[in-house]
Amino acid sequence: MIDISVGQYRYSAYLEAVITEVLQAIRHCRRCVVLTGAGISAESGVPTFRGDDGLWNKFRPEELATVDAFMANSKLVWEWYNWRRDVMDTVQPNAGHYALRDFAEYFENFTLITQNVDGLHTRAGSENVLELHGNINRNKCLDCNREYIESDEIKPDKIPSCTYCGGKIRPDVVWFGEMLDPQVIQKAISESEKADLFFSIGTSALVHPAASLPSGAKRTGAILIEVNPEITPLSHLADFRLQSTAGGVLPQIVRGLQESA
Ligand code: APR
């Protein structure tokens, strides 16, 4: 494993050297899978969950991101999600999102899996993104799961009911304790197991089943590359660890792919 946790003064030279190693190692890879977490949206101004200014340092997930929380105080949960939507309305995709859009053209098979619900990969132009944890911009019925498209604007003190079954309308995101969409997670597992290259980018690698995708890919033969300024439980498994930001490293990797194309 090549680790670039060196002093800042040699940092850029060392980073260049490791990126050259990475490009050399992946030059014959054909099936690339990327898993992203909140870290890739951090440079867009979207708060992560577990960083120093993370959402879970300010709010208690069990009070806001569970079915019980919603049943107990749906007005508070909708106020929180409307606040998060307002944040999303003010942000734009960053260089990391655009670099991953460009990754797709350099591999025969490319799959982008995200834990993020902010929709920024799609806004950057990535297609067929597997959104493991849903999308904050969509709404659905708490009871019958049908998508609610009558209105995007949900007033916390006047939560609409499902036009089919009368159930309460909720954000279309996966809450703690909930199952992921079986089709989405099955596709993510299947593509990860067929990958010969797997990037884990901007995730603390703590929340399953997403966190087990990288090790599953490595087990079935993929080169595993982690992009994260911090160490994570996955770091020791990575073939290459780029201790950097997504927006700082991914455009350099795309430039290298372009030059060797
Ligand atoms: N570039 C790359 N990585 C970054 C950057 C950056 N600019 N900034 C922060 N990071 C890293 C942090 O070091 C951290 O390891 O991104 C990671 C973010 O971790 P979390 O906040 O735990 O977010 P994530 O891994 O996506 O959480 C997974 O947990 O609460 C649930 O549903 C929620 O999808 C989320 C899941």
Boltz pocket constraint, residues with backbone or C-beta under 6 A from the ligand:
constraints:
  - pocket:
      binder: B
      contacts: [[A, 36], [A, 37], [A, 38], [A, 39], [A, 40], [A, 42], [A, 43], [A, 48], [A, 49], [A, 50], [A, 51], [A, 54], [A, 115], [A, 116], [A, 133], [A, 174], [A, 201], [A, 202], [A, 203], [A, 204], [A, 205], [A, 206], [A, 207], [A, 227], [A, 228], [A, 229], [A, 230], [A, 231], [A, 232], [A, 244], [A, 245], [A, 246], [A, 247]]
      max_distance: 6.0
